[in-house]
Each structure stands twice: as C-alpha cells, then as structure tokens.
Amino acid sequence: RTSSSALSARSHRRLTFSKMPEITSNVSFNQVAREMRCKWSADNDKASLTACQEILDANLPALKALTGFVSVNRVVCGGCLDFKIIVTLDAENYGAWETAAFAPEAQILEALAAVDGSRRLR
C-alpha cells in the first residue's frame, strides 16, 4: 500500500525529470561535470601529491564562485596514482562556462603539469 506522501514524492520526481535535458528516453540530467586530472608520483614522500592538493586548495575559491556551481570533488587513487578534480555545475550554466574556456581550468592544468613528479593527462 502506498501513502499519499509517497505518491506525491513520485509524482514530483516525474515532473522534475521531465523538465531535464534528455540524452536518451530514460537518461536525463540537470547537472554536468568536468574532470581535470594528472598522475602523481610516490617519489620524495609523495611530494607531488602534496603539491597537487595545494593547487586545488588555491583554486577552490575561483571554482566555487562559478555561476551555477554545485560541487567540487577531489579523487585520489593510491594504486594508479590519479589525482582528479571534478567540478559540477547545473546544466543551465555549463554552456557559459564552456564559452569561458572552462576558466580557471587552463591555469590549474598548467600548474599541475609544472609539479615535479606529476604527469598531466587532461
């Protein structure tokens, strides 16, 4: 037996999803993410990982100030030595960020590439 509040929640979800852009008939979205990443080295007591984190910390205010900002996630893998920065914006504002060349992405990637022991991927 389903309660009226559960029905309302389901109906609301359908309304919300129907207004989102669709990739296919069963895949829609309202947020878009972009990933910046590099490989770090375990050499020198993981100094390159420390430097990558410092670069992210220095750029967090600019990322959080993006119009339509939703979140920034940092993913670090100790096995494959990935350092990833994932920036999520609402879908409405993603195009404007793209038009602005995803700033400050170029500066972040340039800084990551300059870290001794890191390899820039994208």
N, C-alpha and C positions, 0 to 999 in steps of 0.2 A: 504494500500500500504506500502510495506516495503522498506526502504532505503538500499543502498548497504552497508553502515557502520553497520546497524543493522544486515544484513546478515553476514557480516564479524565477528561481535561480536558473533553471534550464532554459526557460524562455528568454531570459536576459542574455544568457550566453549565446544563444542562437542569433539574437538581434545584434549583439556585439560582433560576432564573427561574420555576419552577413555584410557588415559595413567595411570590413577589411579587404585590402587587395588580395586577390587570389593568384596563386601560381598554377594550381590545378583545382578541380572542383572540390577537392577535400583538403587542400592545403592553403590556408590564408595566414596573413601576418599583419602585425601593427607595429613591429619594431624591426630594425635592420642593424646588423653588427658588422664591424670591420676589424680585421685582425692585423696586428703588426707583430713580427716575431724575429728572433735570432737564435743562434746556438751559443751557449756559453761554455766555458772550459772549467774543468775541475782543478786546473793548474793554479799554483800560488794560493792555495787555500780558498779556491772559488772566488778569487778577486773580481773576475769578470761578471759573475752573477751579482755580487755586491754593487758593482758599478751600474749594471743594467737596472737594478732596483732604484738606485739614486736618480737615474734618468727618468724613470717613471714618476718617482716622487716629485721631482722638479717640474714635471709637465702635468701633474694631476689638476692643478687649478685651471689651466687652459682647457683641458679635456672636459672638466665638469662645467665649464662656462659655455660649452657649445649649446646652441639653440636646439631644443629637443632632446637634450641629454637624458639618458635613462640610467646607464651604469658603465663602470669600468671594471673589468675583471683582469686579474693577473694570474696566469697559469705557469707554473714551473714544473718541469719534469726532471727528476734526478737521474732517470735512466737514459733518456735520449738527449738530455741537456737542452731542452727547449725553454725559452723564455718568451711568453706570449702576452701581449696586451690586447684585450678585446674591448672595443668601445661600442656601446649600443645606443642608438638614437631612435626616436619614434620615426615611423615611416614617412610621415608628413615632412619632416625636416631633413631627411637623409640626402635628398637631391641638392639642397642648398649647400650642404657640407661637401658633397661631391664637386659642385661648381667651384667651391673654395679650395679645391685640390686637397681635401681632407686635412687641412691645417689643424694642428701642428704636426701631422704625420711625417712630413719630409724631414723636419728638424729632429724628431725623435729617432727616425731610422738612421739619419746621418750620425747622430750621437751614439747610437747602439753600434754602428759599423766602426766607429773610431775606438771602441773599447778594446784594449789589448786582450786577446783571447776569445773574442766573440767573432762569429761569422754572421753576416747579415743574410737573411733569407728573403724577407719581404716585409 
